[in-house]
Amino acid sequence: MTSRSTYHHGDLRRAVLDAALDVIAAEGPGALSLRDLARRAGVSHAAPAHHFKDRTGLLTAVAAEGYRLLAEALAGVPELRERGVRYVRFATGHPAHFQVMFQPELLRADDPDLAAAKEAASVELRTGVAELHHSPDPRTAGIAAWSLAHGFATLLLGHNLDEPLGGREPGEMFRSLTGLMFGPEPGGAEPVDTQPGGAEPADAEPGGTEPAAPKPGDAEPVAPEAVDAEPVAPEALSRTERRSA
């Protein structure tokens, strides 16, 4: 346990927040207790209440910090799909924040710090949707984009995607997922249409070129069956010639 003398000049608030994040990540927000956090931080039982008042105040501070971190993660990324990748990576990098941010029943809704942080994150999310100039309903498009990224992140943190991921980095997997659903990114190569297994079409020339169309005046091709017809026997030809004579 860290000595109490470590915490001074405002360090106690940060120490209690860090201890709370550890507990939430390991056991969920339901396991949080100010008394237990005071013990972990090596301070008196009353010390955390001095900064956060109560458990709800502490969780509200965690959520506010999470929204600020999310806004920073999304800032400066113009393309909506890449913002989704950043959203997923934020969730995996800050799982305790992510668990608390979207449970309003745990938070103090009228907290001004929380309201300001939520608005900063919302601005960044709306900015990404504003790039969808072709969307007739940007608000609905924003809900759809958020639902996709948030649902993927939630499944991920619940270990529901461990097997499908197969060791792939979650952000890259999400980028591939959006590519399958919505096509390549702007400026990306168009997919090549090939036969199953990469085989060329049956009527293509070697190298993938189509057979040339006949030009006007070209001789008619000889049918294979004409080439393979049986030759006329010499004696039959002689009999024919004698009859005609």
C-alpha positions as CSV (number, residue, x, y, z in Angstrom):
1,M,0.0,0.0,0.0
2,T,1.3,3.5,-0.9
3,S,2.1,5.8,2.0
4,R,-0.3,8.5,2.8
5,S,2.5,11.1,2.6
6,T,2.5,10.5,-1.2
7,Y,-0.8,12.4,-1.6
8,H,-0.6,16.1,-1.2
9,H,-1.1,19.3,-3.2
10,G,-4.1,17.9,-5.0
11,D,-2.7,14.4,-5.7
12,L,-5.4,12.7,-3.5
13,R,-8.2,13.4,-6.0
14,R,-6.2,11.8,-8.8
15,A,-5.2,8.8,-6.6
16,V,-8.8,8.1,-5.7
17,L,-9.9,8.4,-9.3
18,D,-7.2,6.0,-10.4
19,A,-8.1,3.5,-7.7
20,A,-11.8,3.8,-8.7
21,L,-10.8,3.1,-12.4
22,D,-8.9,-0.1,-11.3
23,V,-11.9,-1.4,-9.3
24,I,-14.4,-0.6,-12.1
25,A,-12.3,-2.3,-14.8
26,A,-11.9,-5.4,-12.7
27,E,-15.3,-5.7,-11.0
28,G,-17.6,-3.2,-12.5
29,P,-19.0,0.1,-11.0
30,G,-21.2,-1.8,-8.6
31,A,-18.2,-2.8,-6.6
32,L,-17.2,0.8,-5.9
33,S,-17.0,1.9,-2.3
34,L,-15.4,5.2,-1.0
35,R,-14.3,3.4,2.2
36,D,-12.5,0.7,0.1
37,L,-10.9,3.3,-2.1
38,A,-9.7,5.2,0.9
39,R,-8.1,2.0,2.2
40,R,-6.5,1.4,-1.3
41,A,-5.1,4.9,-1.4
42,G,-3.9,4.7,2.2
43,V,-5.9,7.7,3.5
44,S,-8.6,8.3,6.0
45,H,-12.1,7.1,5.3
46,A,-13.3,10.7,5.1
47,A,-10.7,11.9,2.6
48,P,-12.4,10.8,-0.7
49,A,-15.7,12.4,0.4
50,H,-13.8,15.7,0.7
51,H,-13.3,15.7,-3.1
52,F,-16.4,13.7,-4.4
53,K,-19.0,14.0,-1.5
54,D,-20.3,10.5,-2.2
55,R,-20.2,7.5,-4.5
56,T,-22.4,9.2,-7.1
57,G,-20.1,12.2,-7.2
58,L,-17.1,9.9,-7.8
59,L,-18.8,8.1,-10.7
60,T,-19.8,11.4,-12.1
61,A,-16.2,12.6,-12.1
62,V,-15.2,9.4,-13.8
63,A,-17.8,9.9,-16.5
64,A,-16.8,13.5,-17.0
65,E,-13.2,12.6,-17.5
66,G,-14.2,9.9,-19.9
67,Y,-16.2,12.3,-22.1
68,R,-13.2,14.7,-22.2
69,L,-10.9,11.9,-23.2
70,L,-13.4,10.8,-25.9
71,A,-13.5,14.3,-27.3
72,E,-9.7,14.4,-27.5
73,A,-9.6,11.1,-29.2
74,L,-12.1,12.2,-31.9
75,A,-10.7,15.7,-32.4
76,G,-9.0,16.4,-35.7
77,V,-10.3,13.3,-37.5
78,P,-12.4,14.4,-40.5
79,E,-13.6,11.1,-41.9
80,L,-16.5,9.5,-40.1
81,R,-15.3,6.0,-40.5
82,E,-12.0,6.8,-38.9
83,R,-13.9,8.5,-36.0
84,G,-15.6,5.1,-35.5
85,V,-12.2,3.5,-35.3
86,R,-11.1,6.0,-32.8
87,Y,-14.3,5.4,-30.8
88,V,-13.6,1.7,-30.6
89,R,-10.0,2.3,-29.6
90,F,-11.1,4.7,-26.9
91,A,-13.4,2.1,-25.4
92,T,-10.6,-0.6,-25.4
93,G,-8.1,1.9,-24.0
94,H,-10.4,3.3,-21.2
95,P,-12.8,0.4,-20.4
96,A,-13.7,1.7,-16.9
97,H,-14.6,5.1,-18.2
98,F,-16.7,3.5,-21.0
99,Q,-18.6,1.4,-18.5
100,V,-19.7,4.4,-16.5
101,M,-20.2,7.1,-19.1
102,F,-23.4,5.6,-20.5
103,Q,-25.2,4.7,-17.3
104,P,-27.0,7.9,-16.4
105,E,-28.7,6.3,-13.4
106,L,-25.2,6.2,-11.7
107,L,-24.5,9.9,-12.4
108,R,-25.4,13.3,-11.2
109,A,-27.2,14.6,-14.3
110,D,-27.0,18.3,-13.2
111,D,-23.2,18.3,-12.7
112,P,-21.8,21.2,-14.8
113,D,-18.5,19.5,-15.4
114,L,-20.2,16.4,-16.7
115,A,-22.5,18.5,-18.9
116,A,-19.6,20.4,-20.4
117,A,-17.6,17.3,-21.1
118,K,-20.6,15.5,-22.7
119,E,-21.2,18.5,-25.0
120,A,-17.5,18.5,-26.1
121,A,-17.8,14.9,-27.1
122,S,-21.1,15.4,-28.8
123,V,-19.7,18.2,-30.9
124,E,-17.0,15.9,-32.1
125,L,-19.5,13.2,-32.9
126,R,-21.7,15.6,-34.8
127,T,-18.8,17.0,-36.7
128,G,-18.1,13.6,-38.2
129,V,-21.7,13.1,-39.3
130,A,-21.6,16.6,-40.9
131,E,-19.2,15.2,-43.5
132,L,-22.1,13.0,-44.9
133,H,-23.3,15.6,-47.3
134,H,-25.4,13.0,-49.2
135,S,-27.4,12.1,-46.2
136,P,-31.0,13.4,-46.2
137,D,-31.3,13.0,-42.5
138,P,-28.0,13.7,-40.7
139,R,-29.5,13.2,-37.2
140,T,-30.6,9.7,-38.1
141,A,-27.3,9.0,-39.8
142,G,-25.5,10.1,-36.7
143,I,-27.5,7.7,-34.5
144,A,-26.8,4.9,-36.9
145,A,-23.0,5.6,-37.0
146,W,-22.9,5.9,-33.2
147,S,-24.9,2.7,-32.7
148,L,-22.5,0.8,-34.9
149,A,-19.4,1.9,-33.2
150,H,-20.9,1.7,-29.7
151,G,-22.4,-1.7,-30.2
152,F,-19.1,-3.1,-31.6
153,A,-17.2,-1.6,-28.6
154,T,-19.7,-3.0,-26.1
155,L,-19.6,-6.5,-27.6
156,L,-15.8,-6.2,-27.5
157,L,-15.6,-5.2,-23.9
158,G,-17.9,-8.1,-22.9
159,H,-15.5,-10.5,-24.6
160,N,-18.2,-11.5,-27.1
161,L,-15.9,-11.0,-30.0
162,D,-12.7,-12.7,-28.7
163,E,-13.1,-15.7,-31.1
164,P,-14.3,-13.7,-34.2
165,L,-11.4,-11.3,-33.8
166,G,-8.9,-14.0,-33.8
167,G,-6.2,-11.8,-32.4
168,R,-6.8,-8.9,-34.8
169,E,-6.5,-5.3,-33.5
170,P,-10.1,-4.2,-32.7
171,G,-9.8,-0.8,-34.6
172,E,-8.6,-2.5,-37.7
173,M,-11.4,-5.1,-37.5
174,F,-13.9,-2.3,-37.2
175,R,-12.5,-0.6,-40.2
176,S,-12.8,-3.9,-42.2
177,L,-16.4,-4.3,-40.9
178,T,-17.4,-0.9,-42.2
179,G,-15.7,-1.6,-45.5
180,L,-17.8,-4.7,-46.0
181,M,-21.0,-2.9,-45.1
182,F,-20.5,0.5,-46.8
183,G,-17.8,-0.1,-49.5
184,P,-14.2,1.0,-49.7
185,E,-13.1,4.3,-48.1
186,P,-13.1,7.4,-50.4
187,G,-10.1,7.1,-52.7
188,G,-9.8,3.4,-52.1
189,A,-9.5,0.8,-54.9
190,E,-12.7,-0.7,-56.2
191,P,-13.1,-4.4,-55.6
192,V,-12.3,-6.7,-58.5
193,D,-15.2,-8.9,-59.7
194,T,-13.8,-12.4,-60.2
195,Q,-15.2,-15.9,-60.4
196,P,-15.2,-18.0,-57.2
197,G,-11.6,-19.0,-56.4
198,G,-10.2,-16.3,-58.6
199,A,-10.8,-18.2,-61.8
200,E,-11.2,-16.3,-65.1
201,P,-14.6,-16.4,-66.9
202,A,-15.0,-19.4,-69.1
203,D,-15.1,-17.4,-72.4
204,A,-12.1,-15.2,-71.6
205,E,-8.8,-15.4,-73.5
206,P,-5.7,-16.3,-71.5
207,G,-4.6,-13.2,-69.5
208,G,-8.2,-12.1,-68.9
209,T,-9.0,-10.6,-72.3
210,E,-12.3,-11.2,-74.1
211,P,-12.2,-13.0,-77.5
212,A,-12.2,-10.5,-80.4
213,A,-15.4,-10.0,-82.4
214,P,-15.3,-10.9,-86.1
215,K,-14.8,-8.1,-88.5
216,P,-17.0,-7.5,-91.6
217,G,-15.6,-9.5,-94.6
218,D,-13.8,-12.1,-92.4
219,A,-14.3,-15.7,-93.5
220,E,-16.7,-17.7,-91.6
221,P,-15.0,-20.0,-89.1
222,V,-15.0,-23.7,-89.9
223,A,-17.2,-25.7,-87.6
224,P,-15.3,-28.3,-85.6
225,E,-17.6,-31.0,-86.9
226,A,-16.8,-30.2,-90.5
227,V,-13.1,-30.7,-89.8
228,D,-13.7,-34.0,-88.0
229,A,-16.0,-35.5,-90.8
230,E,-14.9,-38.9,-92.1
231,P,-13.0,-38.8,-95.4
232,V,-14.7,-40.2,-98.5
233,A,-13.3,-43.7,-99.5
234,P,-11.5,-43.7,-102.9
235,E,-13.6,-46.6,-104.3
236,A,-16.8,-44.8,-103.5
237,L,-15.5,-41.8,-105.4
238,S,-14.7,-44.0,-108.4
239,R,-18.2,-45.5,-108.5
240,T,-19.7,-42.1,-108.3
241,E,-17.6,-40.8,-111.2
242,R,-18.5,-43.9,-113.4
243,R,-22.2,-43.4,-112.9
244,S,-22.0,-39.8,-113.8
245,A,-20.0,-40.7,-116.9
